[in-house]
Amino acid sequence: MRRIKQDEFTTEDTEDTEKKEELVDIGEGVSGAIIDAGLKVHRTLGPGLMESAYEQCLAYELGQRGVAARRQIALPIIYEGARLDAGYRLDMVVEDSVIVEIKAVEALTALHEAQIMTYLKLSGLRIGLLVNFNVLLFKNGLKRFVL
């Protein structure tokens, strides 16, 4: 991959970079709202429930805060120009900018991380949160990903 020198930037390159930075800034604010809402859900429910319970409660809590969250969003694969439904579903997309993948497992694994990275690539979104509610301390169940 060729590196671009600073003096090679065009106005379009600069505008694209500024747009990407703006989207990341928006996503970071949304991420904070998600983490705050998730912390409240975790404090209220604790570990030990099914993922679907945490998903529903997190969506409710975000709604109470005026944050738009869509659940169980179909994620097709575009292969050779064809849109294929491979059965992938995003647990939650918040404010059309952050993917939230909810888990209730003993420990997050590299497979969970690969899953959210794949979802980011396929969706075109840049920020993802992997949230495991089956932990004693909520912060130990959080991982943030940025493409």
C-alpha positions in Angstrom: 0.0 0.0 0.0 1.4 3.4 -1.0 1.7 6.1 1.6 0.4 9.5 0.6 2.6 12.5 1.5 0.9 15.4 3.1 1.4 17.6 0.0 -0.4 15.0 -2.2 -3.7 15.5 -0.4 -6.5 16.9 -2.5 -9.5 18.8 -1.2 -11.6 15.6 -1.7 -9.1 13.6 0.4 -9.3 16.2 3.2 -13.1 16.3 3.1 -13.3 12.5 3.2 -10.9 12.4 6.2 -12.9 15.1 8.0 -16.2 13.2 7.3 -14.7 10.0 8.7 -13.3 11.8 11.8 -16.7 13.4 12.3 -18.4 10.0 12.1 -16.0 8.6 14.6 -16.6 11.6 16.9 -20.4 11.0 16.7 -19.8 7.3 17.3 -17.7 7.9 20.4 -20.5 10.0 21.9 -23.0 7.3 21.1 -20.6 4.7 22.6 -20.5 6.6 25.8 -24.3 6.6 26.0 -24.4 2.8 25.3 -21.8 2.1 28.0 -23.7 4.2 30.5 -27.0 2.5 29.7 -25.3 -0.9 29.8 -23.8 -0.2 33.2 -27.3 0.6 34.5 -28.7 -2.6 33.0 -25.8 -4.6 34.5 -26.2 -3.0 37.9 -29.9 -3.7 37.9 -29.9 -7.3 36.6 -26.4 -8.6 37.3 -24.8 -11.5 35.5 -26.5 -14.8 34.7 -29.3 -14.0 32.3 -29.7 -14.8 28.6 -28.4 -12.5 26.0 -31.9 -11.7 24.8 -32.9 -10.3 28.2 -29.9 -7.9 28.2 -30.6 -6.9 24.7 -34.2 -6.0 25.4 -33.3 -4.1 28.6 -30.4 -2.2 26.9 -32.7 -1.2 24.0 -35.3 -0.1 26.6 -32.8 1.9 28.6 -31.4 3.6 25.5 -34.9 4.5 24.4 -35.6 6.0 27.8 -32.5 8.2 27.2 -33.8 9.3 23.7 -31.1 7.2 21.9 -32.4 5.3 18.8 -31.6 1.6 18.9 -32.6 -1.0 16.3 -32.5 -4.7 17.2 -31.8 -7.8 15.3 -30.9 -6.1 12.0 -30.4 -8.5 9.0 -26.9 -8.2 7.6 -26.6 -9.6 4.0 -23.4 -10.5 2.3 -22.6 -8.8 -1.0 -20.9 -11.5 -3.1 -20.0 -10.9 -6.8 -22.6 -8.1 -6.8 -25.4 -10.4 -5.4 -27.0 -9.6 -2.1 -27.2 -12.9 -0.2 -29.0 -13.4 3.1 -26.6 -15.6 5.0 -28.6 -15.4 8.2 -26.3 -12.9 10.0 -28.0 -10.5 12.4 -26.6 -7.6 14.3 -27.8 -7.6 17.9 -28.2 -3.8 17.9 -27.3 -0.8 15.8 -27.5 2.4 17.8 -28.0 5.8 16.2 -27.1 4.2 12.8 -23.5 4.5 13.8 -22.5 1.9 16.4 -22.9 -1.9 16.3 -23.5 -3.5 19.7 -22.9 -7.2 19.9 -24.2 -8.6 23.2 -22.9 -11.7 24.9 -23.6 -13.5 28.2 -20.7 -15.9 28.2 -18.0 -17.0 30.7 -15.3 -15.1 28.7 -15.0 -13.2 25.4 -12.9 -15.0 22.9 -11.0 -14.2 19.7 -14.0 -15.7 17.8 -16.3 -13.0 19.4 -13.8 -10.3 18.3 -13.6 -11.7 14.8 -17.4 -11.7 14.6 -17.8 -8.0 15.4 -14.9 -7.1 13.1 -16.6 -9.0 10.3 -19.9 -7.3 11.1 -18.2 -3.9 10.9 -16.6 -4.7 7.5 -19.9 -6.1 6.0 -22.0 -3.2 7.4 -19.7 -0.4 6.5 -20.0 1.0 10.0 -16.8 2.0 11.8 -17.5 1.5 15.5 -18.5 -1.6 17.4 -18.9 -2.5 21.0 -18.7 -6.1 22.2 -20.5 -6.3 25.6 -20.4 -9.3 27.8 -23.0 -9.0 30.6 -21.9 -12.2 32.3 -19.1 -10.6 34.4 -18.9 -9.3 37.9 -17.5 -5.9 36.9 -19.2 -4.4 33.8 -16.0 -2.8 32.6 -14.4 -6.3 32.3 -17.0 -7.3 29.7 -16.5 -4.3 27.4 -14.4 -4.1 24.2 -14.5 -1.3 21.7 -13.5 -1.8 18.0 -12.9 0.9 15.4 -12.2 0.3 11.7 
